[in-house]
């Protein structure tokens, strides 16, 4: 798992900018991890901030703003274990989307987005309702040791783009 994380980090968080061969290899390696995953990843309890390592999407979910510029992407899970906030920060500019997840089956969550907000220096520029749904299909969920021995939670999912997300513990 750590080898995949290292490979994905070398490609950068905006995987759609990586060579197609590398994107294909990261997807192949991600799918091969499924047999080592927690058997019920869609039911896992999450708390706190998780950070995007890699995403092959061209959408703003990857943090891509425009041209070569991208923001730092986090998912912060609130205490109810259902609601989370996707955040993409680029200096003083931040885009957030509020969503809820619900269990479809052991390896799939349905996510429903409800609110979009753009802020600059903490001042709201745009805020509106945002009604969109999607599916998270988990390829892998597990806790591993980082290269420095620190435990971290790793989530790898398709929605349909590939997302690799981690949370130091």
Secondary structure as UniProt FT lines:
FT   HELIX           2..11
FT   HELIX           15..17
FT   HELIX           20..32
FT   HELIX           33..36
FT   TURN            39..40
FT   HELIX           41..43
FT   STRAND          48..55
FT   HELIX           60..62
FT   STRAND          64..66
FT   TURN            67..68
FT   STRAND          69..70
FT   STRAND          72..77
FT   TURN            79..80
FT   STRAND          83..90
FT   TURN            91..92
FT   STRAND          93..105
FT   TURN            106..107
FT   STRAND          108..120
FT   TURN            121..122
FT   STRAND          123..145
FT   TURN            147..148
FT   STRAND          151..158
FT   STRAND          162..168
//
